[in-house]
Amino acid sequence: MPASDIGIDLGTRNSLVYSTGKGIVLAEPTVVVYDKNAERIRAIGDEARQMASHLNSGMEIIWPIHQGVIVDYVVLEKMLKYFILKAMGRRAFRKPRISICVPSGITEIERKAVEEATYQSGARHVYLAKEPIAAAIGAGLDIHKPFGNMIVDVGAGTTNVAVISIGGIVVQNTIKVAGDNMNQAILRYVREKHNLFIGEDTAEKIKVKIGSACEESAPRTMEVRGRNIVTGLPKTAKLTSDEMRIAMQDVTGQIVEAVHSVLEKTPPELAADIVSRGIIVTGGGGLLYGLDLLIEQQTGVHAMTIRDALTAAVIGTGKYAEVMGDILP
């Protein structure tokens, strides 16, 4: 595989770029700062995120992907060019083959738009890797064998559940419920139960530190600072992982239901494979403590969140052209 081949996982919140021979070379927020007065993009990725809380009235934050759907193709194209140039470095003059990770439920119109944006960004060839396939490759599964593998990829904006066999998706379900919804659930709970207003960044930290999908024998605790909704003054509250489980149970319940629905539609022979091989959980949202255990408890099938859950999709996307080479045009 040429050294210039790269894979890009364009996530709702974060984007990662994998370069063959180098590994992950870029991980930045999928966000830009747009200057309305000058009608141009002022910052992309990390720089834009750092500017986000210090904007004047003439600037705005744009997230070009919402719940796994591209909502601003012009911004996305400029972002792709920026990420590709940054990832390629001195090799940027060489047009690379680029694989892009996309949700399994992507429409034909969206496919063409992503391909066009990627070609406009300087690609020699463009391949679209469906998210569950990419995650399965990144998880180290041999997807070409006639065995059923189930992947539950929980990102920020969407959860993709799929059964894969012989290099393709047999049954799949994509729901617009994932990590961002967990954060919003935490925000609401803290506001309603503790009269405390916190930001999304704080909600993310709470989720990472004491977030939970199942009951714990020794609940974890965390002190959180925010603004008292009643007085408007600074306030500190002590939260527990048990509270966070309750706060997020509707979200985690919907994820488990999506897994249920796919299992119910899975052909018997492949279902038997999944029972013996287990369910693989990937994605940043899949790192929620106890989510794999909750899936296992509710389905009766062993589930495991892999060690590289956060990067499985981009690693698989980077290897996509090589792994799928025999069946790609």
The 8 nearest C-alpha neighbors of each residue, nearest first, counted from 0:
[[1, 2, 321, 4, 19, 3, 320, 318],
 [2, 0, 3, 4, 19, 95, 96, 20],
 [1, 3, 4, 19, 20, 0, 18, 5],
 [2, 4, 95, 1, 5, 96, 19, 18],
 [5, 3, 96, 95, 2, 1, 19, 97],
 [6, 4, 18, 97, 317, 17, 19, 3],
 [5, 7, 317, 98, 316, 17, 97, 16],
 [8, 6, 16, 99, 15, 9, 313, 100],
 [7, 9, 100, 313, 15, 14, 10, 99],
 [10, 8, 14, 7, 100, 15, 11, 13],
 [9, 11, 13, 14, 12, 8, 29, 67],
 [10, 12, 64, 156, 65, 67, 155, 66],
 [13, 11, 29, 10, 28, 155, 14, 30],
 [14, 12, 28, 29, 10, 27, 11, 15],
 [15, 13, 9, 10, 27, 8, 29, 26],
 [14, 16, 26, 8, 25, 7, 313, 27],
 [15, 17, 7, 25, 6, 23, 24, 8],
 [18, 16, 23, 6, 22, 317, 5, 24],
 [17, 19, 5, 22, 21, 4, 20, 23],
 [20, 18, 21, 2, 4, 22, 5, 17],
 [19, 21, 22, 18, 2, 3, 17, 1],
 [20, 22, 18, 19, 23, 24, 17, 2],
 [23, 21, 17, 18, 19, 20, 24, 314],
 [24, 22, 17, 16, 25, 18, 21, 15],
 [23, 25, 17, 16, 86, 22, 18, 21],
 [24, 26, 16, 15, 23, 86, 27, 17],
 [27, 25, 15, 14, 16, 13, 24, 28],
 [26, 28, 44, 45, 14, 13, 25, 29],
 [27, 29, 13, 44, 30, 12, 14, 45],
 [30, 28, 13, 12, 14, 44, 62, 27],
 [31, 29, 62, 44, 28, 61, 43, 47],
 [30, 32, 43, 47, 61, 42, 60, 44],
 [31, 33, 60, 42, 47, 41, 59, 40],
 [34, 32, 40, 59, 58, 41, 39, 35],
 [33, 35, 58, 39, 38, 37, 36, 40],
 [36, 34, 38, 57, 37, 58, 33, 39],
 [35, 37, 38, 34, 57, 58, 39, 33],
 [36, 38, 34, 39, 35, 40, 33, 57],
 [39, 37, 35, 36, 34, 40, 33, 41],
 [38, 40, 34, 37, 33, 41, 35, 36],
 [39, 41, 33, 42, 34, 32, 31, 38],
 [40, 42, 32, 33, 34, 39, 43, 31],
 [43, 41, 47, 32, 31, 46, 40, 44],
 [44, 42, 31, 47, 46, 30, 45, 32],
 [43, 45, 28, 27, 47, 30, 46, 29],
 [46, 44, 48, 47, 27, 28, 49, 43],
 [45, 47, 49, 48, 44, 42, 43, 50],
 [48, 46, 42, 43, 50, 44, 31, 32],
 [49, 47, 51, 45, 50, 46, 44, 28],
 [48, 50, 46, 47, 51, 45, 52, 53],
 [49, 51, 47, 53, 48, 52, 46, 54],
 [52, 50, 48, 49, 53, 54, 47, 60],
 [53, 51, 50, 54, 49, 48, 55, 47],
 [54, 52, 50, 51, 55, 49, 58, 48],
 [55, 53, 52, 51, 58, 50, 56, 59],
 [54, 56, 57, 58, 53, 59, 52, 34],
 [57, 55, 58, 54, 59, 35, 34, 36],
 [56, 58, 55, 35, 36, 34, 59, 54],
 [59, 57, 34, 56, 33, 35, 55, 54],
 [58, 60, 33, 32, 61, 34, 57, 35],
 [59, 61, 32, 31, 33, 62, 51, 30],
 [62, 60, 31, 30, 63, 32, 59, 33],
 [61, 63, 30, 64, 29, 31, 60, 65],
 [64, 62, 71, 70, 69, 75, 61, 74],
 [63, 65, 69, 11, 68, 62, 70, 67],
 [64, 66, 68, 67, 11, 69, 70, 156],
 [156, 67, 65, 68, 157, 175, 11, 64],
 [66, 68, 65, 156, 11, 157, 64, 102],
 [69, 67, 65, 64, 66, 70, 11, 105],
 [70, 68, 64, 71, 63, 65, 72, 67],
 [69, 71, 63, 64, 68, 72, 65, 62],
 [72, 70, 63, 74, 73, 69, 75, 64],
 [71, 73, 75, 74, 76, 70, 69, 63],
 [74, 72, 76, 75, 71, 77, 116, 63],
 [73, 75, 77, 76, 72, 71, 78, 63],
 [74, 76, 72, 78, 73, 77, 63, 79],
 [75, 77, 116, 79, 73, 78, 74, 72],
 [78, 76, 80, 74, 79, 75, 81, 73],
 [79, 77, 75, 81, 76, 80, 74, 82],
 [78, 80, 76, 82, 81, 77, 83, 75],
 [81, 79, 120, 77, 83, 78, 82, 84],
 [80, 82, 78, 84, 79, 83, 85, 77],
 [81, 83, 85, 79, 80, 84, 86, 78],
 [84, 82, 86, 80, 85, 81, 87, 79],
 [85, 83, 87, 81, 86, 82, 91, 88],
 [84, 86, 82, 83, 88, 87, 81, 25],
 [87, 85, 83, 84, 88, 24, 82, 25],
 [88, 86, 91, 84, 90, 85, 83, 89],
 [89, 87, 90, 85, 91, 86, 84, 83],
 [88, 90, 91, 87, 92, 84, 93, 85],
 [89, 91, 87, 88, 92, 93, 3, 94],
 [90, 92, 87, 93, 89, 88, 84, 94],
 [93, 91, 90, 94, 89, 87, 88, 84],
 [94, 92, 91, 90, 95, 3, 87, 123],
 [93, 95, 123, 122, 121, 92, 96, 91],
 [96, 94, 3, 4, 122, 123, 97, 93],
 [95, 97, 124, 4, 123, 122, 125, 5],
 [98, 96, 125, 5, 6, 95, 4, 122],
 [97, 99, 126, 6, 127, 125, 316, 7],
 [100, 98, 7, 127, 128, 6, 8, 101],
 [99, 101, 128, 8, 130, 129, 316, 127],
 [100, 102, 129, 130, 128, 99, 103, 127],
 [103, 101, 130, 104, 105, 129, 67, 100],
 [102, 104, 129, 105, 130, 101, 131, 159],
 [105, 103, 102, 173, 106, 172, 101, 171],
 [106, 104, 102, 103, 109, 110, 107, 101],
 [107, 105, 109, 108, 110, 104, 111, 103],
 [106, 108, 110, 109, 111, 105, 112, 104],
 [109, 107, 111, 106, 110, 112, 105, 113],
 [108, 110, 112, 106, 107, 111, 113, 105],
 [111, 109, 107, 113, 108, 112, 106, 114],
 [112, 110, 114, 108, 109, 113, 115, 107],
 [111, 113, 109, 115, 110, 114, 116, 108],
 [114, 112, 116, 110, 115, 111, 117, 109],
 [115, 113, 111, 117, 112, 116, 118, 110],
 [114, 116, 118, 112, 117, 113, 111, 119],
 [115, 117, 76, 119, 113, 114, 118, 112],
 [116, 118, 120, 114, 119, 115, 113, 122],
 [119, 117, 122, 115, 120, 121, 116, 114],
 [120, 118, 116, 117, 121, 115, 122, 76],
 [121, 119, 80, 117, 118, 122, 79, 116],
 [120, 122, 118, 119, 94, 123, 117, 80],
 [123, 121, 118, 95, 94, 124, 96, 97],
 [124, 122, 94, 96, 95, 121, 125, 118],
 [123, 125, 96, 122, 97, 126, 95, 118],
 [126, 124, 97, 98, 96, 114, 122, 127],
 [127, 125, 98, 99, 128, 97, 124, 320],
 [128, 126, 99, 98, 100, 129, 101, 125],
 [127, 129, 100, 99, 133, 101, 130, 316],
 [130, 128, 103, 101, 132, 102, 131, 100],
 [129, 131, 133, 102, 101, 132, 100, 103],
 [132, 130, 134, 133, 129, 135, 150, 161],
 [133, 131, 135, 129, 130, 134, 136, 128],
 [132, 134, 315, 312, 316, 130, 136, 135],
 [133, 135, 312, 137, 131, 311, 132, 136],
 [136, 134, 138, 132, 137, 133, 140, 131],
 [137, 135, 315, 133, 139, 138, 134, 140],
 [138, 136, 315, 311, 134, 314, 139, 135],
 [139, 137, 135, 136, 311, 140, 134, 305],
 [138, 140, 136, 137, 135, 141, 315, 134],
 [141, 139, 136, 135, 142, 138, 137, 148],
 [142, 140, 143, 144, 139, 136, 135, 166],
 [141, 143, 166, 144, 140, 165, 164, 163],
 [144, 142, 165, 166, 141, 145, 164, 167],
 [143, 145, 165, 146, 142, 141, 164, 166],
 [146, 144, 165, 164, 143, 147, 142, 166],
 [147, 145, 164, 144, 272, 148, 269, 165],
 [146, 148, 269, 164, 272, 163, 273, 162],
 [149, 147, 163, 162, 273, 146, 164, 150],
 [148, 150, 162, 278, 161, 279, 163, 273],
 [149, 151, 279, 161, 160, 280, 131, 152],
 [152, 150, 160, 280, 159, 281, 279, 153],
 [151, 153, 281, 282, 159, 158, 280, 150],
 [154, 152, 158, 282, 284, 285, 177, 281],
 [153, 155, 282, 284, 283, 157, 156, 177],
 [154, 156, 178, 179, 177, 11, 157, 12],
 [66, 155, 157, 177, 67, 11, 154, 175],
 [158, 156, 175, 177, 176, 154, 66, 174],
 [157, 159, 153, 174, 177, 152, 173, 154],
 [160, 158, 173, 152, 151, 172, 157, 161],
 [159, 161, 151, 172, 171, 150, 258, 173],
 [162, 160, 171, 150, 170, 149, 131, 163],
 [161, 163, 149, 170, 148, 169, 168, 147],
 [164, 162, 168, 148, 167, 169, 147, 161],
 [163, 165, 147, 146, 166, 145, 167, 142],
 [166, 164, 143, 145, 144, 167, 142, 163],
 [167, 165, 143, 142, 164, 163, 168, 144],
 [168, 166, 163, 164, 165, 169, 132, 142],
 [167, 169, 163, 170, 162, 161, 164, 171],
 [170, 168, 162, 163, 167, 164, 171, 161],
 [171, 169, 162, 161, 168, 261, 265, 264],
 [172, 170, 161, 160, 261, 162, 173, 168],
 [171, 173, 160, 159, 161, 261, 174, 257],
 [174, 172, 159, 158, 160, 104, 157, 171],
 [173, 175, 158, 176, 157, 172, 159, 257],
 [176, 174, 157, 66, 156, 158, 177, 173],
 [175, 177, 157, 174, 180, 158, 156, 250],
 [178, 176, 157, 155, 156, 180, 158, 179],
 [177, 179, 155, 284, 181, 180, 154, 156],
 [180, 178, 155, 182, 181, 177, 156, 183],
 [179, 181, 183, 182, 178, 177, 176, 184],
 [180, 182, 178, 184, 179, 183, 247, 185],
 [183, 181, 179, 185, 202, 180, 184, 203],
 [182, 184, 186, 180, 185, 181, 187, 179],
 [183, 185, 181, 187, 182, 186, 247, 246],
 [186, 184, 188, 182, 183, 187, 246, 202],
 [187, 185, 183, 189, 184, 188, 190, 202],
 [188, 186, 190, 184, 185, 189, 191, 183],
 [187, 189, 185, 191, 190, 186, 192, 246],
 [190, 188, 193, 192, 186, 187, 191, 195],
 [189, 191, 195, 194, 187, 188, 196, 193],
 [192, 190, 188, 189, 194, 193, 187, 195],
 [193, 191, 189, 188, 190, 194, 195, 187],
 [192, 194, 189, 195, 190, 191, 236, 188],
 [195, 193, 190, 228, 191, 227, 192, 189],
 [194, 196, 190, 227, 193, 226, 228, 189],
 [195, 197, 226, 190, 225, 228, 227, 194],
 [198, 196, 225, 201, 195, 186, 226, 199],
 [199, 197, 201, 200, 202, 196, 186, 225],
 [198, 200, 202, 201, 203, 182, 197, 186],
 [199, 201, 203, 202, 198, 204, 197, 182],
 [202, 200, 204, 203, 198, 199, 205, 197],
 [201, 203, 199, 205, 182, 200, 204, 185],
 [202, 204, 206, 200, 201, 205, 182, 199],
 [205, 203, 201, 207, 206, 202, 208, 200],
 [204, 206, 202, 208, 203, 207, 209, 201],
 [207, 205, 210, 203, 204, 208, 209, 202],
 [206, 208, 204, 205, 210, 209, 203, 287],
 [207, 209, 205, 206, 204, 210, 221, 219],
 [210, 208, 240, 205, 206, 219, 207, 211],
 [211, 209, 206, 243, 240, 207, 208, 205],
 [212, 210, 288, 244, 213, 289, 240, 287],
 [211, 213, 289, 290, 244, 288, 293, 251],
 [214, 212, 289, 211, 293, 244, 215, 290],
 [213, 215, 241, 216, 212, 244, 211, 218],
 [214, 216, 217, 218, 213, 241, 240, 211],
 [215, 217, 218, 214, 219, 241, 213, 240],
 [216, 218, 215, 219, 214, 240, 241, 220],
 [219, 217, 240, 215, 241, 216, 239, 220],
 [220, 218, 240, 239, 209, 217, 221, 241],
 [221, 219, 239, 238, 240, 209, 218, 237],
 [220, 222, 238, 237, 223, 239, 209, 219],
 [221, 223, 237, 236, 238, 235, 224, 220],
 [224, 222, 236, 235, 237, 221, 225, 238],
 [225, 223, 235, 234, 236, 222, 233, 226],
 [224, 226, 197, 234, 196, 233, 195, 235],
 [227, 225, 233, 196, 234, 232, 195, 231],
 [226, 228, 195, 231, 232, 229, 234, 230],
 [227, 229, 194, 231, 195, 230, 226, 196],
 [230, 228, 227, 231, 194, 232, 195, 226],
 [231, 229, 232, 227, 228, 226, 233, 234],
 [232, 230, 227, 228, 226, 229, 233, 234],
 [231, 233, 230, 227, 226, 234, 228, 229],
 [234, 232, 226, 225, 227, 231, 224, 235],
 [233, 235, 225, 226, 227, 224, 232, 236],
 [236, 234, 224, 223, 225, 222, 237, 233],
 [237, 235, 223, 222, 238, 224, 234, 193],
 [238, 236, 222, 221, 223, 220, 239, 235],
 [237, 239, 221, 220, 222, 236, 242, 240],
 [240, 238, 220, 242, 241, 219, 218, 221],
 [239, 241, 209, 243, 219, 242, 218, 210],
 [240, 242, 244, 239, 243, 218, 245, 214],
 [243, 241, 245, 239, 240, 244, 246, 238],
 [242, 244, 246, 240, 245, 241, 210, 247],
 [245, 243, 211, 241, 212, 247, 242, 246],
 [244, 246, 242, 248, 243, 247, 241, 249],
 [245, 247, 243, 244, 188, 184, 185, 248],
 [248, 246, 250, 244, 245, 249, 184, 181],
 [247, 249, 251, 245, 250, 252, 244, 246],
 [248, 250, 252, 247, 251, 253, 246, 245],
 [251, 249, 253, 252, 247, 248, 181, 254],
 [250, 252, 254, 248, 253, 249, 247, 255],
 [253, 251, 249, 255, 250, 254, 248, 256],
 [252, 254, 256, 250, 251, 255, 257, 249],
 [255, 253, 251, 257, 256, 252, 258, 250],
 [254, 256, 258, 252, 257, 253, 294, 259],
 [257, 255, 259, 253, 258, 254, 252, 260],
 [258, 256, 254, 260, 259, 255, 253, 261],
 [257, 259, 255, 261, 256, 260, 262, 160],
 [260, 258, 256, 262, 257, 261, 263, 255],
 [259, 261, 257, 263, 258, 262, 256, 264],
 [262, 260, 264, 258, 263, 259, 171, 265],
 [261, 263, 265, 259, 264, 260, 258, 270],
 [262, 264, 260, 261, 265, 259, 266, 258],
 [265, 263, 261, 262, 266, 260, 170, 259],
 [264, 266, 262, 263, 270, 261, 170, 267],
 [265, 267, 269, 268, 270, 264, 263, 262],
 [268, 266, 270, 269, 271, 265, 272, 264],
 [269, 267, 271, 270, 266, 272, 147, 265],
 [268, 270, 147, 272, 271, 267, 266, 273],
 [269, 271, 267, 273, 272, 268, 265, 266],
 [270, 272, 274, 268, 269, 273, 267, 275],
 [273, 271, 269, 275, 147, 270, 274, 276],
 [274, 272, 276, 270, 277, 275, 271, 147],
 [273, 275, 271, 277, 272, 300, 276, 270],
 [274, 276, 272, 273, 277, 271, 300, 301],
 [277, 275, 273, 274, 272, 278, 148, 301],
 [276, 278, 301, 273, 274, 302, 275, 300],
 [279, 277, 302, 149, 301, 150, 303, 280],
 [278, 280, 150, 303, 302, 304, 151, 149],
 [281, 279, 304, 151, 303, 152, 285, 150],
 [282, 280, 308, 152, 285, 304, 151, 153],
 [283, 281, 153, 309, 308, 154, 285, 152],
 [282, 284, 309, 285, 154, 286, 308, 153],
 [285, 283, 178, 153, 154, 286, 282, 287],
 [284, 286, 282, 153, 283, 281, 287, 280],
 [287, 285, 284, 283, 288, 304, 308, 282],
 [288, 286, 285, 290, 284, 211, 210, 289],
 [289, 287, 211, 290, 286, 212, 210, 213],
 [288, 290, 212, 292, 213, 291, 211, 293],
 [291, 289, 293, 212, 292, 287, 288, 294],
 [290, 292, 294, 302, 293, 303, 289, 304],
 [293, 291, 295, 289, 290, 294, 296, 302],
 [292, 294, 296, 290, 295, 291, 213, 289],
 [295, 293, 291, 297, 292, 296, 255, 298],
 [294, 296, 292, 301, 300, 299, 302, 298],
 [297, 295, 293, 294, 299, 298, 292, 300],
 [296, 298, 294, 295, 299, 293, 255, 300],
 [299, 297, 295, 300, 296, 294, 259, 255],
 [298, 300, 295, 296, 297, 301, 294, 274],
 [301, 299, 295, 298, 274, 277, 302, 278],
 [300, 302, 277, 295, 278, 299, 303, 274],
 [303, 301, 278, 291, 295, 277, 279, 300],
 [302, 304, 279, 291, 280, 305, 278, 301],
 [305, 303, 280, 281, 291, 279, 308, 285],
 [304, 306, 308, 307, 303, 281, 280, 279],
 [305, 307, 308, 304, 309, 281, 138, 311],
 [308, 306, 310, 309, 305, 311, 138, 281],
 [309, 307, 281, 282, 305, 311, 306, 310],
 [308, 310, 283, 282, 307, 311, 281, 312],
 [309, 311, 307, 313, 312, 308, 314, 282],
 [312, 310, 137, 134, 314, 308, 138, 313],
 [311, 313, 134, 133, 315, 314, 310, 137],
 [312, 314, 316, 8, 315, 310, 311, 7],
 [315, 313, 137, 317, 311, 316, 312, 310],
 [314, 316, 137, 133, 136, 318, 312, 313],
 [317, 315, 319, 313, 6, 133, 318, 314],
 [316, 318, 6, 314, 17, 315, 5, 319],
 [317, 319, 315, 316, 321, 320, 322, 314],
 [318, 320, 316, 322, 321, 317, 323, 315],
 [321, 319, 324, 323, 322, 318, 98, 126],
 [320, 322, 324, 319, 318, 323, 0, 325],
 [323, 321, 319, 324, 320, 318, 136, 325],
 [322, 324, 320, 321, 325, 319, 326, 327],
 [325, 323, 321, 320, 327, 326, 322, 319],
 [326, 324, 323, 327, 322, 328, 321, 320],
 [325, 327, 324, 323, 328, 166, 322, 320],
 [326, 328, 324, 325, 323, 320, 126, 321],
 [327, 326, 324, 325, 126, 124, 323, 320]]
